[in-house]
Amino acid sequence: MRQIALIAIMLIGSPVLVYADSCNYEKDIEFTVDAARAQNLLVDVGAGELVIRGDASSSEIVVSAQACASSRNRLDDLDLRHRLRGSDIEIYTEFYQNRRLFSWWGSGRSRIDIEMTVPSELALRVDDGSGAVTINGVAALDLNDGSGSIRISDIVGDVYINDGSGSIEVSNVSGLVAVEDGSGDMRIVESNAVHIIDDGSGGIRIADITQNVYIDDDGSGGIDVRNVGGDVEIEDHGSGGVNVDNVGGNYYLDSGG
C-alpha cells in the first residue's frame, strides 16, 4: 500500500513526464456562449496552452480549442464543456471514461490547447494544470496555476496569482498585483501596487509602480525594485542580492534577512 501511494505521488507531481508527447490524434472544439448577463468567468482546465483575450466590443465568449491525445480512446474521452450558474459562466475540461488513477495517468497522454475571446468587463477565476497561460484585457483575475509560464497584461482591477513553477510576467495592472510563487523568475512592471506574499526561488524584478511594493517572504534569487511612487518594504529575503532605486516613499529592508 505504501509503495502504491508513493507511485501515485510521483505521477501527480510530474506533469511534464505525463503530458510531454506529440499529438497522434486531434480534434477541434469550438463554441460560443452568450455572456450578456454574466459577471464572472470560471475556467477549470488541465494540461495545455491557455490564451484568454478581453474584447470591449463583445458580449459573447468565443472558444476555439484543439484536443490531442496519444490514442483514439483517450481523445474520445476528452472534452471541453460550459455551463451557466447564475451570473457565472463555467468552462471546464471533462474526461468521461478514464477516471481511474492508473487508467488516466499511466500510459496515455492528452491535452487541450485553448483560445478564448471574452467580454472585457468579466472578472476571471482560472484554475490551470500545466502549460503556458496568457491572459489580457479583462476586469480582474484570480489565477491558480500548476506549472508553465504566465503572462498577464492590461487588467483593470486586481490580479492574484498562486503559481507552482514557471516564469511570471505582469504588466499594466490598474489594481493590486498579489503573488504566491513556488519557483521561477518574476517580472512585474507598469502597475498600480504589488504584494509578493511568498516566493520560493527565482529572481524578482519590479519597476514603474504607482503606489506601494511589499515583499513578505523571499527564498532565493535576486530582488530588483525601481521607480516606485510609494513605499517599498522587504520583510524577509533569503539568498540573492537586493537592489532598490528611486523610491518616492519610505524604504524598509529587514536587517535580519
N, C-alpha and C positions, 0 to 999 in steps of 0.2 A: 504493500500500500504506500509506504514511504517513497519507494522508487517511482511509482506511477505519479505521485504528487510532484516529485522533482522534475520529471519529464514534462508534465503539464506546465509548470512554471517556466521552464526553459523555452518551450514553444511559444508561450504567450509573450514572453519578454524578448522575442527575436523576430519582429515583423519583417525585417529585411530578408531574412532567410526564407520566410514563408512565401513572400509575395514577389521576390525578385525573379521574374520569369517572363519570357516572351508570350505574346498573345497567340495561342494556337486557334482559338475560337472567339469570335467577336459578334456583338450585336449592338445596334443603336437604340437608344431610348430617348424619346422626345415627348414633351407635353407642355401645356400652358395652363396656368392657374389664375383665375380671376382674384386679384388681391385688393380690389377697390375698398373693401371694408376691413381689411386686415391691418393690424398694428405691429405684429411680431412675426418673424420667420424663424422657425426652429429647424435646424439641419443636423441630422444624425447619420453620419456615413463612416465607412470603414477605410479600406486601402484605396489609393488612387489620388490623382490630382484634383484639386477643387479650386474653381475660379468663380467668384461672385462679383458682379459689377452692378452698381446702382445706376438707375436711369430716371432722371427727374420727370421725363415726359411719359412714363409708362405707368399703367395701373395693373399690369399683369406680371406674373413670374413666368419667364420662358426658360425651359430647361432643355439642354442638349447634352447627352451623355453617351459614352461608349463603354460597354461592359466587355471584359475579356477574361478568359479562363483557360486553364490547361486541358480541360476536357469538355465535351458537349454536355454531359450531365450537369457539371458544375455551372456552366453557362446558363442552362435552362433553369437552374435553381436560384439564379441571381437576378434581382430586380431593384428598381428604384421607384418608390411609391410616394403618394402625398395624401394628406387629409386635412380637413378644416375643423378646428375646435375653437368655437367662439371667435375671438379676434386673432387667434393664432393659426398660422399655416405651418404644417409639419411636412418636411421632405426627408425621407429616410431610406436606407438600403434594407432589403429583406432577403433572407435565404429560406427557401421553402423546405427542402427535404434533408439537407445535410446539416442537421442540428447537433449531432453528437460530436463531442470534442475531437476524437481521433478521426472521425469521418471528415470534419471540416479542416483541421489543422495538419493532418498527417501527410497526405500525398499530393493533393491538388493545390492549385494556386488560382487566385482570381482578384480582380479589382474593377472599380468603376471610375473612369475619369469624367468629371462633371463640370459643365459650364452653365452658369445661371445669369440671366439679367433680371433684376428685381427693381421695384419702385424704390426710389432713393429715400423715401420717408419711413421705410421699415427699419425696425430695430432687429438685430440678428443675434441668435444664440446658436453657436455652432459647436458640435462635438465631432471631431475628426480623428480617425485612427492613425493613418500614416500616409505620407505623400505631401507634396508641396501644396501650400494654401496661399491664394491671392484674393484679397477682398478690398474693394474700394467703393467709395461713393454712397455709403448708407448712413442711417441716422445714428446708430450705436452698435457696439459689438461686444459680445461675451464669447470668447473662444477657448475651448478646451481641446488641446492638440497633443497627440501621442509623439509623433516624430515626423521630421520633414521641415523644410524651410517655410517661413511665414513672411508674407509681405502685405502690409496694411497701409492704406493711404486714404486721405480725403474723407474723414469721418466727422460728422457734425457734432456728435455727443461724446460720451466716454467710451474707452476701449479697455477691456480686461482680458489678459492673456494668461492662461495656465498651460505651459508647454513642457513636454518631456525632454526632447532633444531636437537640435536643428537651429539654424540661424534665424534671427528675428530682425526685420526691418520695418519701422513705423515712421510715417511722415504725415504732416498736415492733419493733425487731430485737434479739433476745437475744444474738446473736453479734457478729462484726465486720462492719461495712459498708465495703467497699473499692470505689473508683470510679475508672475511667479515662473521661474525658468529653471530647468534642470541643467542643461548644458548647451553650449553653442554661443557664438558671438551675437551681440545685440546692438542695434543702432536705432536711436530714436531722435528725430530731428523735426524742427519747424512745427512744434505742437504747443499746447497751452500749459500743461503741467505733467510731471512724471513722478510715479511712485514705484520703485523697484522693491517689491516685498521680499523676494528671496531669489538669489541667483547662485546656482551651483558652481558652474565653471564657464569660462569664456569671457572675452573682452566686452566691455560696456562703453559705448560712445554715445553721448547725449549732447546735442547742440541746438542753439537757436530756440530756446524755450521761453515763453512769455512770462510764466509765473514761477512756481517752486519746483525743485527737484529733491526728492527724498530717496535715499538708498538705505534700506533697513539692514540687509544681510547679504554679503557677497562672499562667495567661497574662494575662487581663484580666478585670476585674469586681471588685466589692467583696467583702470577706470579713467575715462577722459570726459570731462564735463566743461563746456564752454558756452559763453553767450547766453546767460540765464538772467531774466529780468527780476526774479525774486530771490528766495533763499536757496542755498544748497546745503543739505545735511547728509552726511555719510556716517551711519551709526556703527556698522560692523563690517570691516573689509578684511579679507584674508590675504592671500599672496597676490603679488602684482602691484605695479606702480599706480599712483593716483595723481592725476593732473587736473587741476581746476583753474579756469581762466575766465575773466570778465563776468563777474557776478554782481548783479545790481543790488542784492540784499545782503544778508548775513551768510557767512560760510562756516560750517562746523564739521570737523573731522574727528571722530572718536580716536583719541590718542591710544586707546587700548587695543585698536585693531591691528 
